[in-house]
């Protein structure tokens, strides 16, 4: 800290002012009072500037912490060494007035800019949420880019890759589950985390250490091997120490008026590593609220990091996450609590918690990837009643833009912990695998809960299966559990297409889907530990494989090679086609 060259001038100025104050007001031990006050203030300001990095915004041009650090030492040492405590003396009056002003001004300024109905509506407008019509549907999920690997699974597989790649590498570096960032690279989703130091000497920055790269874990394919990409020179980290701390590096580079929100480690389409940091300012009175001013992109591929600053919405397309979840939580909380008609007309009743009419809150935060290659937060909203799990609508927030759409027509289904409990007790989860991740997707135009089942390991967990459940049919018996996504999608599409009295989009798609007739070339039972029998078959002259369950055709166990069949099927990602209608001429 003391060998760093930044902010010494500021510390010296504050120390000098403290020394002058001690000189003016001390009457005894004046020399020592002046010296001690100046030195202590200098050290205190250095610690504040180096470790706490105060934002120079708000009252007194953001110098509240520095002014306080400049006033306290001469006040304390003058009272204890220079004069002794006496309320009637000028010293007490001057310092009393100074401290009164120091604390009163920011308090009044904050109240004026953050409290009351008008200010609440300013916070509500920050969310920039457009209300869709009741018939609008949320953007469809791309089934080929669904996340089947959780952060815990990524940590387990990443550590294994680090150990197998180089024993020396695994002894010097590590990756933590909290450091993995979900991102899209060239249309494919990965978990990526930088290699961080394990040795104390490296953490203390001895000999200018650097990290050689990062770990990559496929987020879409649980069977794909993890890899380690090397050849880089990473010298700053989100949780680094001393001179290798990312926020300290940005602060010392001149970004001292705002706040660094949720640094993310991302790579571009050429796999070059960067830190992406959202830089926010206080929009209301320079003291309340947060609004992103710049997107700071720090290239860490070389030993000397390079900073590029972009306006929001003008950052490179490869950047996935510029709207931090913590900031969006503030936006959504304010919008949900004060955006309704009742709250606009009865602010204080809602503020004190006396009434909750029309107020909502987020039940889940699901990171989704749409068919148009957009990363979005899917947020089911519920009422603020703590016992209510029913969704009142779905909010979709883009992660790369400051905009969102609320779909009021997507309601009437449960969200939150009740969904996880239902998925955990799925009929086919006979081994009792844990549900580690539950996300809300739009599959075949239908709101669908997708769960990842895992088996705990000593470090992280391993993939055990995937479950799908229609959001409006929360029943453990209806959960589709399968060891892979292709089988789960096939069974799920068949389930939706054959639902009694179905009038959903998927049912219409199934009835209008592709029809084919032919003879059974081969047919076999598909062993997948499911209570619903599933069969896979091929037709003469057709290389495609088709999957059908006994729910679709009761007599499927009796179908044999050579039988003439007529099928209707839905194409799903993978090699298997989901059969929604099946008829066998030999088994009428």
N, C-alpha and C positions, 0 to 999 in steps of 0.2 A: 504493500500500500504506500509506504513512505518513499519508495524508490520510483513510483510512478510520477510522471512530470505534469499530469493534467491537474488543473484546478488549484495549483499552489498559490497563484495570484489572488484568487478569491479567499483562500484561507488566510493569507497574510493580511489582506485588507480587513477582514472580520477581526482577526487577532489584534490589529492596530487600533481599531475602533474600541474594542474591549479594554485595551490598555489605557486609552485616553479617558474612557469613562471611569476607570479605577483611579486614574491620576486626579480627576476632577473631584471625586466624592470621598476619597480616602483621606484621613487625617493622621492615622498612626500606621507605622510599618508601610509607608507609602511605596517605597521602592519594591518591596517584596510583593505587595498587593498588585502593583502594576505588572510585574514580570509574570507572576503566577496566572493572573487573569488573561494576559495576552497569550501565553503558551497553551494554557488549557483550552482557550477558545480556538486557537489555531488547530490543535489536535482534534477537537470536537468537530469542527467544520470539515476537516479532512476525512474523518470517519463518515460523516453524513454524506458528503459528496461522493465518496468512493463506494460505500456499501449501500446506502439508501437511495441515492440518485434522485433527489427531489425534482419534481416537475415544476418548471418556472412558469406556472399559470395560476390564476386565481388572485386573491387579495395580495396586496403589496408586491405585485408582479411575480407572484409565486415564490417569494423569498421568505415565507413564514418561518420555515425551519431554520434558515440561516440567521434571521433576526433574533429568533428565540435563543439560538446557540450563542449569539453575540452578547445578548443581554444577561443571561443567567450567570455565567462565571464572574463578571465584575460585580454583579449584585451580591452573590453569595460571599465572595472573598472580601468585598468591602465591608459587608455587615459583620463578618466574623473576625477579620484581621484589622480593617482600617478604622472602624468607628465603633462597632458594637450596635446592637439593636435598639432603635429609638424611634417610635412612630411619629414623633413631632419633628424630626429633622427633614431637611429638604430631600435627602437621599430617598427616604421611604416614599415621599410624595411623587417624586419624579418617576421612580421605578414603578410605583403603583399605577400611575397614569399610563405609562408605556405598556405595561402588561394588560391593563384594561382595554386599551385601544387594540393591542395585538390580538386579543381573543374575541373582542366584540365585533370588529369589522368583518372578519370572515364568517362569523356566525350569522350576522344580519344579512350579509351578501348571499350566503347559501340558502337561508330561509326564503329570501325574496325570489330566488331563482329555482327553487326545488319544491316548495310547498304550495298547496292550494290547488283549486280546480283548474285554473288557466295553465299553470305549470304542468299539471298532470296531463292535460291534453297535448302539450308540447312533447312530452315524453311518449305519449301514444303515437303521435305522428312520426316519430323516429323509426318506427317499425316498418313503415311504407308497405302496408299490407293491402292488397286488392281483394275485394270480396267477389268470388265467382258466383255464377247462378247455381241454383239448387240442382240443375241437371248436369253440370259440368263434372268431369271425372279428373282425378289426379293423373299426372303424366305416367305412362306405363313403364314398368320396370323391364329392363332387358334381362331375360332369364339366363342369357349366356354370360352375364357379368354379375351374378349374384354372389355375395360374399359367403363362403362356406368355411372360412378359416377365421377364428376369433383372435383377438390380441394375445390371449393366453396360449392358444395353439401356436401362434407365430413365435412367441417367446421360446416355447419348448423346441420347435423345429429350428429356430435361428441359433440357439445355443448349441444344438447338435451339429449344425453346419460349421459353426465356429470351431468346435472341438475337432471335427474330422478334417478341416482344411489345413490346419497347421497348429501343432501342439504349442509352439512358442507364441503364436497369435492368441490362442485361447487363454494363455497365462498372463498376457499383458492387457487384453481388452475384454469388454463385456457388452452385453445389450440387456436392457430391462424391458419388461412388458409395457411399462408406462411410456417408453420412448418410441414405440412402434407407431408409425403414421400410415393410415390407409390412404392410398392415392392411386391415380390412374396414370399409367405410362404407355403411350401408344395404343390406347383403347383397352388395355388390360389392367386389372386392379391387383395391387401388391401391398404387403406390409413392409415398410422400410424403416430401419433404425441405424443410427451411426454407431460405430465402435467407440466405446468410451474407456477411459483409463481405469485400471484396477490397482496399479501401484501408487503408493502414497507419494513417492518422489515425483511422479508424473503429475499427480493432482496438485502438487505444490509448485508446478511449472519449472522444476529444475531442468536445466539443459534444453529448454525450448522444445518440449515434446509435441508430437503431432499424431493424429489418427490417420491410418492409411486408407480408410474406406468405410463401408457400411454393409449391412446384411439385408438380403432381399428374400422375402417369403411370399410365394404365390397365394393370393387371397381367394382365388376362385377354385383352385384345384387342390384338395387336401393331400393328393398323392404326389404332387410335383415337388422335387427336391429343392430345399432352400440353398441359397448361394451367397458367397461373400465377394463383393466387388472391391478390388484394391487398386492402388496406384495413385491415390489422392493425398492431399496434405491438409487435413482438417485441423484447424487450431482454435476454433471457438465453438462452444456448446451451450445449449439452453440452460443447463445447470452446471456449467463450468465454474472453476474457482479462479479468483484473482483476475489476471489479465486475459484468461481464456473464457470468461463469461460473456455470452452473446449480448445481453442487454447492456452490460458495462461497455462493451466495444462500440455499440451503437450510440450510447449516451456520450461517450468521449469523442464520437465522430460528429457531434453537434446536434443530435436529436434530444434536446433537453426540455422542450416545452410540452411534451405529450406523454403518452403511456404506451408501453409495448405489450400487446395482447397476444397471448397464446402462440409462441414461436413454434413453427412446424418444420420438420426436416423433410424436404421434397427434392426429387431429382427431375431434371428436364427430360425431354424425349431422347437426348443423347446420353442419358444416365449420369450427367454431371451433377454433383451434390450442391444443394443450396439450403439456406435457412430462409423461411418466409415469415415475416413479422408484420402484423397489422399495427400501424401507428395511429393512435387516436388522440384527439383533442377534446377539451370540454366546450361544448357549443353554447351552453347557457350561462351567461355572465362570466365565462372563463373559469367557472368553478363547479358546475353541475352537468350531469349527462356525459355520454361518451359518443363520439362520432369519428369514424375512420377518416383520416386525412390522407394518408399515404400507405402504400404497400411497399415495404422494404424487402428487397431480395438480396441476400448476401451470398455471393458465390464463394464457396469454401473449397473449391477443387485445388486451389493453390495455397501456398503457405501464407501469403498475404491476402486476407479476405477483401473482396470488392463489393461495395454497396451500390445498388441501383434502386432508385425511388420512382414509384409509379402512382399516378392518380388511380383511385378506385374505379374499376371497370376498364382500365387501360393496361392492366398487367398482362404479361404473356399468357397465352391460352393454356400452357401446360400446368399452370398453377391451379390447384384444386380448391384450396381452402384459404380464403381471405376474410370470411365472416366467422370469427371465433365463436364457439358454442357458448362460452360464458357471456359474451356481449349479447348474443341473440337471446339468451335466457333473460337478460334484463329487459330487452325489447318486448319479448313475448309476455313476460310477467306484467309489465306496465300496460300493454295492449289488452291482455286478458282481464285485468282488474279494473281498468278505468276507461276502456274503449266502448263499453255498452251504454245504452241510452240512460238507464237508471243511474249509472255512475256519473255520467255527465251532468245530470240534474241534481244528484244527491251525493256529492263528492265526500263530504265528511262522514256520512253514514257508512259508506264503503270503506273509507280510510280507517275509521275506528273499528271496523269489523262488525258493526251492528247488523248490516244487511249485506247479502251476497247475491242479490237479484241480478241475473244476466252476466255474472262474472265467471270467467273460465281460467283454467290453468293447463299447462302442458302435462300430459300423462307419460309420454315416452319421447325419446329423441333417437330417430332411426336414420342412419346415413344410407341413402339410396343412390342408385345409378340408373338413369332413365335411358330409353331407347335412342334418344337424341344426344347421348353422351354428355349429359349434365349431371353433376353431383349435387344432390339436394338433401336437406334435412326434412324428413317426414315426421310431423308432430301431431299426434292425436290430441285433441283438446277435450277436457272434461270440466264439469262444474267445479267450483271451489269447495264443494261439500266433500269432506274427507272420506265419506263412506260411499261416494259415487264413483263407479268405474266405467260408466257409460260415456261414449264419445259424443260430443255435441258438434263435431266437425273435425276436419283435418287441415292443418296448416303446412304448406310446402314452402320451404325457404331455400333459395339457391345459395350455395356455399361460396360462389365466386362473384355474386352481385348483391347489392343492398336492396333486395326486393323479395316479396313473398306473395303467395296467393292462398286465400282461405276458402275451403270448399265446404259450405254449410250443408250440402246435400249428403255428405259422407258421414252419416251418424247412425246411432242405433246399434252399435256394437261395443263390446267391452274392451278396455285397454288397461295397461298397468300390470300389477302383480297377479291379478286373476288369470291373465292369459298365460303367464309363465307356469302357474300351477296347473292349468289345464294341459299344456303341452308336456309337462313333466309326467303327468299320469296318462299319457297316450296309451291306448290299448296295446299297441305293438312294441312299446318300449319295455320289453319283458326283462331286460337286464338292468333296468333302473338307471340308465345314463342320466347325467346331469344336464339341465338346460342352461347353457351359458350365454346365449344371445337369442333374443326374440326381436324381430324387425317386421315392420309393416310394409309390404310391397303391393304393387298393382300387377297381378299376373292374370293374363287373359281378360283384362278389363275388370277384374274382381279384386277387391281388397283382401289380401291374404297375409296371414301371420306365418313367418318362416322362422323356425327355431333350429339352432345348431346344438346337437347333443355331443357331449364330450366325456372323456374318461380322465380323471385327475392323474397327474404325474408328479414326481418330486419337484420338477421345474415346469410350471405351466400345466398344460393338458393336451390330450390328443383327440383327434376327430373320431366320432363314433357313429354319426348319422345326421340326417336332416329331416325335419318335420314341416308339413304344410297344413294349414287349417284355414278354411274360409272365415273371414272376420265376423260374419253374421251367423255363424253356426258353431258356437263355442261349446263343443262337446268332446270329451276325451276320446270317445269311440269314433269320432269323425276325423281325428288327426291322422294324416298320412305320414307314416314313419318309414324311411328307407335308408339303406347304407350309402346311397349316392343320389345326386341331384336328378339324373336322367330318369331313374326309376320312380323317384318321388313325383316328378312332373308328369310322367305318363299316368301314374295312378291317380294323381290329383285331377288331371284333365278328364279322365274317365269318370271320376266321382262327380265332378261338376256337371258333366254332360248327362248323367243318368239320375240326377237328383229328382225326386218325386215332385211333379208339378213345376219343374224348372222353367223359368222364363228369362234366365240370365243371358248375358252376351255369350258366355262360353257355350251354353246350351244351343243357342242359335248358330254359333260357329260350328259346333259339332254336327248339327243336323244339315248344315250347308257345306260341310267339309268334303274332303275327297272320298269318293266311293270306288271300290275295286272288288272284282270277283276273281276267283281262281281256285286252284286245288292246293291243299296243304302239302308243302314239301317236307317240312319238319316241324314238330311241335314238342315242347318240353315244359315241365314244371320249373318255375324259377324259384330256387331256394333262397329266400331272403329274410327268414325269421319273422314273416308277417302272418297274422291270423287270417287275412284275406288271401286265398289262393290266387297266384298270379302265374300266367303262362306266357311264353314267348314262342312265336312261330314265324315261318317264312312261307312264301307262296312260290309255286313253280314259275321260273323265269323272272323272279324278282329278288334283288339282292338286299332289299330292306328287311329289317326285323320289326315285328309288330308285337305289342304287349297288350294283353287283355286280362281282366280280372273276372272272378266268378260273380262279382257284383254286376258286371256288364252282361254276362251270359252265363246263366245258371248251369248249363250242360257242358261247359267248356272242358271239364275233366274227361268227358266221353268222346271228344273230338279226336280223330285219328288221321294219320298220314293218308293222303289221297282224297279226303273229304272235300266236297265242293262248298265253298263259303262265299258269302257276300259281306264285306266289311265297310264301315265308314270310319275314318281315322283323322286324327289331328297331328300335324307335324310339330314336334317339340325338339329342342336342342338335343343333340346326341344322336346315336344310331337308331334308337327305338322310336316307333310311332305309336301314339296312344290310340287304342281302338275304342270308339264311343258307341258303335253299334255292331252287332255280330249276328249272323244267321248262317246255319248249316243246313243244307238241303237233306242230308241223311238223318238229321235229328229234328225234324219238324214237330 
